[in-house]
């Protein structure tokens, strides 16, 4: 009986200690994630040309192809298109759209005084995409057209986890629409 009591006390103590340790680790992890999110919000990294892939959705060659497409379009029209992929560690789902707008403003996508930028924010983890159009862009590329491009070009391929192809086709459609209205 005494041995059984000792075993029960030992198991109870071990269980309580284990739960306490797990709670401390979870609390530390939560605080660390909050710190990362706050730092990213206050100091978003400078953009690396047109494709900023913080979620590793694209290969090196795919980034190069997207960059070349956007580069050529920018030289031809002066419109700037930036892509940012956002990992779930960087932002909560409910702040995804706020962060995409914040990044667009912080990076200054678009030419000064023309406000002709487009920021495409993608989160595979949250299964979200947001396109932020500058005021100068919205004159030619309306919010309704933006939604149609998202629904018909990006989303069908994203659902199949073909992020590069969806992004490529979406950008090609955006550039086609903008060129047709210039």
N, C-alpha and C positions, 0 to 999 in steps of 0.2 A: 504494500500500500504506500509506504513511504517513497519507494522508487517511482511509483506511478505519479505521486504528487510532485516529486522533483521534476519529472519529465514534463508534466502539465505546466508547471511554473516556467520551466525553461522554454517550452514552445510558445507560451503566451508572451514572455519577455522578448523572444526572438521575433515574433510576429509584430509586436508593437514597435520594436526598434526598426524593423524592416519598413513598416508603413511610414514611420517618421522620416527615415532616410529617403524614401521614394518621394514623399511630399516636399522635402527640402530640395531634391534634385529637380522636381517638376517646377517648383517656385523659382529656382535659379534659372531654369531653361526659359520660363515665361518672361522673366525680367530681362534676360539676354536678348530675346527676340524683340521685346519692346524697345530696348536700347538700339538695336540694329535698325528698326523701323524709324525711330526718331532721328538717328544720324542720317539715314538715307533721305528723309524728308527735308531736313535742314540743309544738307549738303549733297544733293544728287550729283552723281559723278558727271563730269563734263562729257558731252557726247563724242563718240568716236566716229565721226563722219556721219553717215546716214543710217547705219545698222548698228544698234546697241543691244546685243543679245545676252542679257543677264540670266536667261533661263536655258541657254544652250540648245535652242531649237534648230539652229542652222549649222551646217558644216562651214568650213573656211571657204570653200568654193561657192557655196550658196550665198554667203554674205557678200562675196566679191561680185557675184552676178546681180544681186539686188542693188548693191552700191553702184555698179556700172549703169544699170537701168535708171536709177534715180539721178545719178550724175549727169547723164545725157539729157534727161528731161529738164533738169535745173539749168543747164547751159542753153538749152533751146528756148525755155519759157521764163526763167527766173524763179519758178515755184520750187520750194524746198519741201521734201518729204523725208521725215525721220521715222525710224522704226525703233521701238523699245519693247523688249520682252521683259516681263516683271515676274520674278519668282515669288511664291506665296510668303516666303520669309521676310520679304521687303515691305509688304503692305497687307492689311486685312482686306477681305473681300469688299466690305462696305466702303472702304476708302480708295478702292482701285481707280474709280473715275476721277476723284479729287486729285490723286497722285498724278494721273496722266495729264490733267490740266496744269498742275503745278510744274511738271517736267516741261511741258510745251512752253510755258511762260519763262521758266528759268533758263532753258536752252535758247530761247528766242528763235524758234524755228520759223523761217520766213524772212524775207528781205525787210530791212528797216523801212518804215513809212509805207510799205505795201501790205504788210501783214498777210503775206501769201504763203503761209506755211501749213503743213499738214503733219500731225503727229499720229502715228498708228501705234497704240499700246496693246500688247497681247499678253495674256496670262494663261498658259496651258493649265496650270494647277487649278485656277478658278474657272477655267473654260469661259473666259471673257475676252472681248475685244472692244476697244474704244477708239474712235477716230476723232481727233480734235482738229477742226478746221479754223484757220485764222479768219478774221473778219473779211479780209480781202479775198480769201478763197471762197467763202460762203456765197459771195455774189455770183460766182460761176458754178459752184458745186454745192448744191443745197443740202440741208440736213436729210431731206427725203431721199435724194440721190445717194447720199452717203450710206443711209440705212439699206437701200437696195443693193449697193455694192457689197456691203457686209453680208447681207442675207444670201446673195446669189453667187458670190465669188469666194469670199473668205470661209464662211461657215461650212459649206458642204465639204470642203477639203480638210478643214480643221477637225470635223467630226470623224474623219478617217485617219486622223493624226498625220496628215500630209501638210504640215505647217508651211514648208517652203513653197510648195506648189500653190496653196491657197493664197499666200502672201504675194507671190509673183503674179498670179492672175488678177488679184485685187488691185495691185498697183498698176498693172497694165490697163485695167478698166478705168481707174481714176485718171490716169494720164490721157487716155483716149477721150474721156468726157471733157476734161479741161481743154485739151487741144481743139476739140470740135467747137468750143464756145469762145475761142480767142479770135 
